[in-house]
């Protein structure tokens, strides 16, 4: 009986280990890890599943985050990520997700619309490929940069079409 039980236990353990390791490197699990780390401002955690370019961007964000009050950082830790869909295409994957912020004061602000995160497979590992041109909560429906002709650094035009003529004096602009 002992001769039969030991190999069976070893095979069962190896199977669990294989399945567990395999799930840990799926686009869905990598995206979930990265997004949770990113939105919780754990940039070191996000770097573990990032491309080199993404790591550089996260390093810059970590420097800026030192200016954010701890109370605000604690609020960010309450945000949850819900991965909705994964589309794999060879060594690339697009992960559609939504955010849930239980601390939002308005119910319509508690949940984001669908957003997309891009992943690439390098050395048999899925990694997040994110740059400053990617959109987090805006831009096109593919999660990319803002639409052509739009500049994310410019203020949006005033509501109601009250755009002053280009030659209007600075003091007469209706904003």
N, C-alpha and C positions, 0 to 999 in steps of 0.2 A: 504494500500500500504506500509506503514511504517513497519507493522508487517511482511510483506513478504520480504522487502528489507534488514532489519537488519540481519536475520538469513542467508540469501543468501550471504551477505557481509562477515559474520563471517566464513562461510564454505569456501568461496573463499580464504580468508586470511589464514585460517588454511591449505588449500591445497597448497598454494604458500609457506608457511613456511615449510611444510613437504617436499616438493620437493626440496626446497633450502637447507635445512639441510641435506637431504639425499645425494645430489650431493657433498656437501662439504667433505664428508667422503668416497668418492669412491677412489679406488686405483689410478685412473688417476689424480684426483684433489690433493690427498696427494702427489703423486710423483711429480707433477708439482710444487706444493708449495715448497717441499723439494729441488728439483733440482735447481729451480730459486734462492732460498735462499742460497744454497750451492755454486753455481757458482758465485753469487754476493757477496760472503764472508759474508753473514748475518747468522752467525752460530747460533745465538739465535733464529732466525726465523725457521731455520731448526730443531732445538731441539724440537720445539712444536709438530712435527709429527714424532718423532724418538723414537726408543727403548732405554732402559737405556744404553746398550752397545754402541749404535750409539751416544748418547749424550756425553759419555766419550770421544769418538774419536773426536767429534766436539769441545769439550773443549780444547783438545790438539791442534787442527788446529787453533783455535782462538788465542791461545798463540803464535803460529808461525806467524800468519798473522799480528801481531803487527810490524813485521820487514819488511813488504812489503810497499813500498812507496804508498802514496795516489793516485798518478797519475796512478799507475798500478791497484789499486783497482777500480778506475773510469772506466778503460778499461774493467775490468771484468763485470761491471754492464751492459755492452752493449750486453753481451751474452744472447741469447734466447734459450729456450728449446722447442722442438717439440715432444710431446708424440705420438708415432706411434701406439703402440699396448699394450693391457693389457690382460694377461692370468691369470685368477683366478683359483685356485685349493684349494677349502675349505678355510682354514685360511691362505693361502699363495697366493701371486700374484707376477708375474714378469712383469715389465713395460719396454717396449722397447722404447728408445728415441734417438733423435739426437740433437746435439748442432749446433747453428749457431752463428758465430762470425763475425759480420760485420766489425770489425776493422782489420781482418786478411789482411796481405799485399799480400798474394798469394790466388787466388780463390780456389785452392784445399785445402787450410787450413781453409777456411771460414766455412766449414761444416764437422762435424765428421761423422764417420760411425755409424751404429746402436750400441747402448750400452744398457745394462740391469741393472735395479735397482730392488732389492728384497724388498718386503713388507710382513709383517705378521699382522694378526688380533689379537689384544689383548684387552680384555674387550670391544668387539664390536666396536673397533676403528682400522682403518688401520694405521700402523706405518712403517716407513722405517727401514729396518734392513741392516746396512752397516758397514763393518769392514775394517781394513787395508788390509785384504786379498782379498777384492773385487776390481775390476778393474774399473778405470775411464779413458777410452780411451785406453785400451789395454787388454791383456790377452785373454781368450777364448771367443767364440761367445756367451756364456751365461752370460758374465759380471763377471765371477768369477776370481779366482787367475790365474796368468800366468800358462801356461801348465807345466805338471810335468817335472822335470828335469831342468826347467828354474828358475832362481833366479832374481827377479826384482831388487835386489840391485847390481847385477853384470853388468858390461858394456857389451854391445853386442859384439859378435866376429867381428873382422875386416872384411871388405868387400873383396870379391875376394878369400876367402879361404887362406889368408896369415897367418894362425895361426902358430906361431912358435912351434917347438917341446918342450915338457915339460921340457927336460933337457937343453934347450938352455940357455946360460948365459944371465943375465938380460940386458946387454948392446946390445945384438944382436937381440932383439925382433923387428920384423917389424910391427909397428903399424902405 
